[in-house]
Amino acid sequence: QGQAVESGGGLVHAGGSLRLSCVASGIVFSTSTMAWYRQAPGKQRELVASILSGSATNYADSVKGRFTISRDNAKNTVYLQMNSLKPEDTATYYCKRESRIANLAFWGQGTQVIVSS
């Protein structure tokens, strides 16, 4: 079973930036679709961005133009660069290895992002 470990969360003022990292292990990372999700208190978990093995990307409308997802296959790492942060970006951010086969998909433990106004 694979594992994912996120880092890089923290407290930032509105308009600031953070870069989240997620290191995955136990999988063939280069052929995996990876994604970032977030869950704010009292809300459902939502997809923020995803990146395919060929580096094609997809973003939620709410983060387009502000967030960038990228990957470094040599380091088994996926990143989420977050710029122009807003208070509504406050959430716990989760890394996920996506798979159509349920037992091959897995989540990281999450990293908290707090954006103060």
C-alpha positions as CSV (number, residue, x, y, z in Angstrom):
1,Q,0.0,0.0,0.0
2,G,1.3,3.4,-0.9
3,Q,1.7,6.4,1.4
4,A,1.7,10.1,0.9
5,V,3.1,12.7,3.3
6,E,2.2,16.4,2.9
7,S,4.2,19.4,4.2
8,G,4.3,23.1,3.7
9,G,1.1,24.3,5.3
10,G,1.0,27.2,7.7
11,L,-0.4,30.6,8.6
12,V,-0.2,33.3,5.9
13,H,-1.8,36.7,5.4
14,A,-4.2,37.3,2.6
15,G,-2.3,37.9,-0.7
16,G,0.6,35.8,0.4
17,S,1.9,32.5,-1.0
18,L,2.6,29.0,0.2
19,R,4.0,25.9,-1.5
20,L,2.7,22.5,-0.4
21,S,4.7,19.3,-1.1
22,C,3.6,15.7,-1.1
23,V,6.0,12.9,-1.2
24,A,4.6,9.5,-2.3
25,S,6.1,6.1,-1.7
26,G,5.3,2.5,-2.4
27,I,4.0,3.3,-5.9
28,V,5.2,3.8,-9.4
29,F,4.9,7.6,-9.1
30,S,5.7,8.5,-12.6
31,T,2.6,6.7,-14.0
32,S,0.3,7.9,-11.2
33,T,-2.3,10.6,-11.3
34,M,-1.9,12.8,-8.3
35,A,-4.3,15.4,-6.9
36,W,-4.7,18.0,-4.2
37,Y,-8.0,18.3,-2.3
38,R,-9.1,20.6,0.5
39,Q,-11.6,20.5,3.2
40,A,-12.7,23.6,5.1
41,P,-14.4,23.3,8.5
42,G,-18.1,22.3,8.1
43,K,-17.7,21.7,4.3
44,Q,-17.2,18.8,2.0
45,R,-13.8,17.9,0.7
46,E,-13.3,19.3,-2.8
47,L,-10.8,18.8,-5.6
48,V,-8.4,21.7,-6.0
49,A,-6.1,20.4,-8.7
50,S,-4.9,17.3,-10.4
51,I,-2.0,16.3,-12.6
52,L,-1.8,13.3,-14.9
53,S,1.3,11.2,-15.5
54,G,1.9,13.2,-18.7
55,S,1.7,16.4,-16.7
56,A,-1.7,17.5,-18.0
57,T,-3.4,19.5,-15.3
58,N,-6.9,20.4,-14.1
59,Y,-8.0,23.1,-11.6
60,A,-11.1,24.0,-9.7
61,D,-12.5,27.3,-11.0
62,S,-11.9,28.9,-7.6
63,V,-8.1,28.5,-7.8
64,K,-7.5,29.0,-11.5
65,G,-4.8,31.6,-12.2
66,R,-3.7,31.5,-8.5
67,F,-2.6,27.9,-7.9
68,T,-0.2,25.7,-9.8
69,I,0.2,22.0,-9.5
70,S,3.4,20.4,-10.6
71,R,5.4,17.2,-10.2
72,D,8.9,16.0,-9.9
73,N,9.0,12.3,-10.8
74,A,12.6,12.0,-9.8
75,K,11.6,12.9,-6.2
76,N,8.2,11.2,-6.1
77,T,6.8,14.6,-5.2
78,V,3.8,16.6,-6.2
79,Y,3.6,20.4,-5.4
80,L,0.9,22.9,-5.1
81,Q,2.1,26.5,-5.4
82,M,-0.5,28.8,-4.0
83,N,-0.4,32.5,-4.7
84,S,-2.7,35.4,-4.0
85,L,-4.2,33.4,-1.1
86,K,-7.6,34.4,0.2
87,P,-9.2,33.7,3.6
88,E,-11.6,31.3,1.8
89,D,-8.6,29.2,0.9
90,T,-8.3,28.3,4.6
91,A,-8.6,24.5,4.8
92,T,-6.8,21.3,5.4
93,Y,-5.1,20.3,2.2
94,Y,-4.8,16.6,1.3
95,C,-2.7,14.9,-1.3
96,K,-4.3,11.9,-3.1
97,R,-3.1,9.2,-5.4
98,E,-5.9,8.8,-7.8
99,S,-6.9,5.4,-9.2
100,R,-9.9,3.8,-10.8
101,I,-9.2,0.8,-8.6
102,A,-10.4,1.7,-5.2
103,N,-7.7,-0.1,-3.1
104,L,-5.0,1.6,-5.1
105,A,-6.1,5.1,-4.3
106,F,-4.9,6.6,-1.0
107,W,-4.7,9.9,0.9
108,G,-2.1,11.7,2.8
109,Q,-2.7,12.9,6.4
110,G,-3.3,16.5,5.4
111,T,-1.6,19.8,6.1
112,Q,-3.4,22.9,7.4
113,V,-3.5,26.2,5.6
114,I,-4.8,29.3,7.4
115,V,-5.1,32.5,5.5
116,S,-5.8,35.5,7.7
117,S,-7.5,38.7,6.4
